[in-house]
């Protein structure tokens, strides 16, 4: 195991981050068997996340160590028919970024932003992403028995919702 004394940087995504973040997302999806239809693998915005998250009520953050991007997380409106609800999206960390509290940092940053714009935060994930599910529960997300709306991610089998406030 590599012992790192690290300084991490957290910032909004920039255009030059698109390709490295896409590579991290695809690698983590493949690691969890989600490199197929029904998962974020096929999301058209994967190659242009900076542009996809530039609209009001959208944001995507990346975390890095020096010039090495380690992961990211996004917030975007869920769907117009689900009012005051955002979706926590594309929260992935490379293996090098795990075990340093970066998942917590990314999640808290995203939720602080979400609280300014939404009343509810929804997310979809996989059973085999158990560390992520544990993090979501600790942050106050409640497990749901089914999705609250049909999305492109029909392969996901875990759904969570958090009330952000009035």
C-alpha positions as CSV (number, residue, x, y, z in Angstrom):
1,X,0.0,0.0,0.0
2,X,1.3,3.4,-0.9
3,X,1.6,5.9,1.9
4,X,0.7,9.3,0.7
5,X,1.1,12.6,2.4
6,X,-1.3,14.4,0.1
7,X,-2.7,17.8,-0.6
8,X,-5.9,17.6,-2.6
9,X,-7.5,20.2,-4.8
10,X,-11.3,20.4,-5.3
11,X,-12.7,22.6,-8.0
12,X,-15.3,22.8,-10.7
13,X,-14.6,20.8,-13.8
14,X,-12.9,22.6,-16.7
15,X,-12.8,21.6,-20.4
16,X,-9.4,20.0,-20.2
17,X,-10.7,17.7,-17.5
18,X,-13.3,16.1,-19.8
19,X,-11.1,13.2,-21.1
20,X,-9.4,12.3,-17.9
21,X,-12.7,12.3,-16.0
22,X,-14.3,10.2,-18.7
23,X,-11.5,7.6,-18.4
24,X,-11.9,7.4,-14.6
25,X,-15.7,6.9,-14.9
26,X,-15.3,4.2,-17.6
27,X,-12.6,2.4,-15.6
28,X,-14.7,2.4,-12.4
29,X,-17.8,1.3,-14.3
30,X,-15.8,-1.6,-15.9
31,X,-14.4,-2.5,-12.4
32,X,-18.0,-3.0,-11.2
33,X,-19.4,-4.7,-14.3
34,X,-21.3,-1.7,-15.5
35,X,-19.6,-1.2,-18.8
36,X,-22.7,-1.9,-20.8
37,X,-26.2,-0.6,-21.7
38,X,-28.3,0.5,-18.8
39,X,-25.5,2.4,-17.0
40,X,-23.7,5.7,-17.3
41,X,-21.3,3.9,-19.7
42,X,-23.6,5.0,-22.6
43,X,-24.4,8.6,-21.4
44,X,-23.7,10.9,-24.3
45,X,-22.3,13.6,-22.1
46,X,-19.4,11.5,-20.8
47,X,-17.0,13.1,-23.2
48,X,-18.2,16.6,-22.5
49,X,-19.0,16.8,-18.8
50,X,-17.8,20.4,-18.5
51,X,-20.3,21.5,-21.0
52,X,-23.1,19.2,-19.7
53,X,-22.8,20.7,-16.2
54,X,-22.6,24.4,-17.2
55,X,-26.3,25.2,-17.0
56,X,-27.9,26.8,-13.9
57,X,-28.7,24.2,-11.2
58,X,-25.9,22.0,-12.6
59,X,-22.4,21.5,-11.3
60,X,-19.5,19.0,-11.5
61,X,-16.5,19.0,-9.3
62,X,-13.2,17.2,-9.7
63,X,-10.6,16.3,-7.1
64,X,-7.0,16.0,-7.9
65,X,-3.5,15.6,-6.4
66,X,-1.1,17.8,-8.3
67,X,-1.9,17.2,-11.9
68,X,-3.5,13.8,-11.4
69,X,-7.3,13.8,-11.4
70,X,-8.7,11.3,-9.0
71,X,-12.5,11.6,-9.4
72,X,-15.5,13.7,-9.4
73,X,-19.2,14.2,-8.7
74,X,-22.1,16.1,-10.3
75,X,-25.5,17.6,-9.5
76,X,-28.2,18.2,-12.1
77,X,-32.0,18.4,-12.1
78,X,-33.5,14.9,-12.1
79,X,-36.4,15.4,-14.6
80,X,-38.9,18.3,-15.0
81,X,-41.8,16.1,-13.7
82,X,-40.0,15.5,-10.4
83,X,-40.1,19.0,-9.0
84,X,-37.4,20.4,-6.7
85,X,-35.3,17.2,-7.0
86,X,-31.8,16.9,-8.2
87,X,-29.8,13.8,-8.9
88,X,-26.3,13.1,-7.6
89,X,-24.5,12.0,-10.7
90,X,-21.3,10.4,-11.8
91,X,-19.6,10.2,-8.4
92,X,-16.5,8.1,-9.1
93,X,-13.1,7.8,-7.6
94,X,-10.1,6.1,-9.2
95,X,-8.4,3.4,-7.0
96,X,-5.6,6.0,-6.2
97,X,-8.2,8.4,-4.8
98,X,-9.9,5.9,-2.5
99,X,-9.3,5.7,1.3
100,X,-8.4,9.4,1.7
101,X,-11.9,10.8,2.6
102,X,-12.4,12.2,-0.9
103,X,-15.7,10.5,-1.4
104,X,-17.0,12.3,1.7
105,X,-15.5,15.6,0.5
106,X,-17.1,15.2,-3.0
107,X,-20.5,14.2,-1.5
108,X,-20.5,17.1,1.0
109,X,-19.6,19.6,-1.7
110,X,-22.3,18.4,-4.0
111,X,-24.9,18.4,-1.2
112,X,-24.0,22.0,-0.2
113,X,-24.6,23.1,-3.7
114,X,-27.8,21.0,-4.0
115,X,-29.3,22.6,-0.9
116,X,-29.1,26.0,-2.5
117,X,-31.2,24.9,-5.5
118,X,-33.3,21.8,-4.6
119,X,-35.4,20.2,-1.8
120,X,-34.5,16.6,-2.6
121,X,-31.5,14.7,-3.8
122,X,-31.9,11.4,-5.6
123,X,-29.3,8.9,-6.7
124,X,-29.0,5.5,-8.4
125,X,-26.2,3.0,-7.8
126,X,-25.3,-0.7,-7.8
127,X,-25.4,-3.2,-5.0
128,X,-21.7,-4.1,-5.6
129,X,-20.8,-0.4,-4.9
130,X,-21.2,-1.1,-1.2
131,X,-18.7,1.5,0.0
132,X,-20.6,4.2,-1.9
133,X,-23.9,3.0,-0.4
134,X,-22.5,3.2,3.1
135,X,-21.3,6.8,2.4
136,X,-24.7,7.8,1.2
137,X,-26.4,6.3,4.3
138,X,-24.0,8.1,6.6
139,X,-24.9,11.4,4.8
140,X,-28.6,10.9,5.5
141,X,-29.8,9.2,2.3
142,X,-32.6,6.8,2.7
143,X,-32.8,3.6,0.6
144,X,-35.8,3.3,-1.6
145,X,-37.5,0.0,-2.7
146,X,-37.7,1.2,-6.4
147,X,-36.7,4.1,-8.6
148,X,-38.8,7.3,-8.2
149,X,-38.8,7.7,-12.0
150,X,-37.6,5.8,-15.0
151,X,-34.1,6.9,-16.2
152,X,-31.6,5.8,-18.7
153,X,-29.8,3.8,-16.0
154,X,-32.1,0.8,-15.9
155,X,-29.2,-1.4,-14.8
156,X,-29.0,0.3,-11.4
157,X,-30.5,-1.8,-8.6
158,X,-30.1,0.6,-5.6
159,X,-31.9,3.9,-5.2
160,X,-31.5,6.6,-2.5
161,X,-33.2,9.9,-1.6
162,X,-32.3,12.6,0.8
163,X,-34.4,15.6,1.9
164,X,-32.2,18.7,1.7
165,X,-34.6,21.1,3.5
166,X,-37.6,23.3,2.9
